[in-house]
Amino acid sequence: MKIFDSITKFPSNVKTIVTLGTFDGVHKGHIAIINRINDIAKKNNLESVLLTFYPHPRHVLYPDDQNLKLINTIEEKIDSLKLTGLDNLIIHKFDKNFSRLKSVNFIRDVLVEKLNMNYMIVGFDHQFGKNREGSFEDLIQFSNLYDFKIEKIEAQLVKGVAISSTKIRKAIQAGEIVKVNSYLSSTYSITATVIKGNNIGNSIGFPTANLDVSNKWKIIPKNGVYFVSVLVQNRKYFGMLNLGSRPTITDSTFVIEVHLFDFNKQIYNDIVKVNFLKRIRGEKKFLDLSKLKLQLKKDEIECRSMIDNFC
């Protein structure tokens, strides 16, 4: 997959089939679209192109409201798209000037003239152009005017539910990780740096690696305890992760800490990837550390019982 950081850098002599959007999460609906453009590209001697934008348009258009959290960082999105067989990925900088492009100018000047678009595939809810004024009906008219083919991919269903990035974000915030993973093309994950904690876990026999997620737009699941797998120095370990403010310790600081099974290494400053597999329970306040330790033993038994299902 070739990656371009601007539309202007894409070679305009290449005939293309294009899809576009934020593609947050790269979920199964997105995969259906990408599979379709790859298939058409091979049959018609075209190159498949996915045009996406960074930062997310809402973060640019509403600078005072940065509450929208995203399933993927841009690096995670790239990693997921590399696995799809896509020929080209364009990550175009989204700014207010670009947002003012009217739909006709976007289609004619950007997609047709610059990207040499011969074919276009969009999702069932696609809108484009200034103020999202462009609809699929407009695209049909433009396709006749500018001589390209257009196709819409209908919503992809999981257990009768249409998949969307918005639904996945809500499920993450509700801690519904099994549902989230059934919608995504790969397991929901975070990438984090291991930082020093207060070593309380060591004192009760459950040493933890404290994690720092630096990306301010990365969505984090609901507080609680999760069964996870963690990639550390290119090796996978299973463990249990806690998200929350540790009420038993009377410490209101939000932490992400993971206890890795059968692991005994110093990994401060390492970057690790955490895959969320299942939410075990919510956050609880215990009478003392001995009661917390007892619960952690129960959590470990439950988590270890599931390892074979994810090997």
Number of C-alpha atoms within 10 A of each C-alpha: 15 11 16 15 15 16 19 13 13 19 11 16 10 13 20 26 28 28 22 20 16 17 20 21 26 24 23 20 24 26 17 15 22 24 15 17 28 20 14 17 22 11 9 13 11 21 20 29 28 24 21 22 19 15 16 20 17 13 18 16 13 10 10 8 10 12 13 13 17 20 25 23 19 18 9 17 16 16 12 16 21 16 9 15 13 19 19 20 24 20 20 18 15 19 16 11 7 14 17 13 17 16 21 16 14 19 22 18 14 16 23 22 14 18 25 21 27 21 24 21 21 22 20 14 12 15 18 21 18 17 12 12 11 18 14 18 9 14 22 14 12 18 19 11 10 14 13 17 16 19 17 14 16 14 17 21 13 13 8 7 11 13 21 22 21 12 13 25 22 14 18 20 15 13 24 18 23 16 14 27 21 17 26 21 18 15 17 22 20 22 22 19 17 22 15 13 14 8 13 13 17 10 10 14 11 17 19 23 21 21 25 18 16 10 15 12 18 17 21 18 21 19 22 19 24 26 26 23 24 24 15 14 11 9 8 15 17 25 23 27 25 23 19 20 18 20 14 16 14 9 11 11 9 11 17 22 22 27 22 21 16 9 11 8 6 9 15 13 13 13 18 20 17 24 20 23 24 20 22 18 14 14 17 16 13 15 11 10 16 11 12 17 17 11 14 17 13 11 19 18 11 14 21 14 10 14 16 7 6 9 8
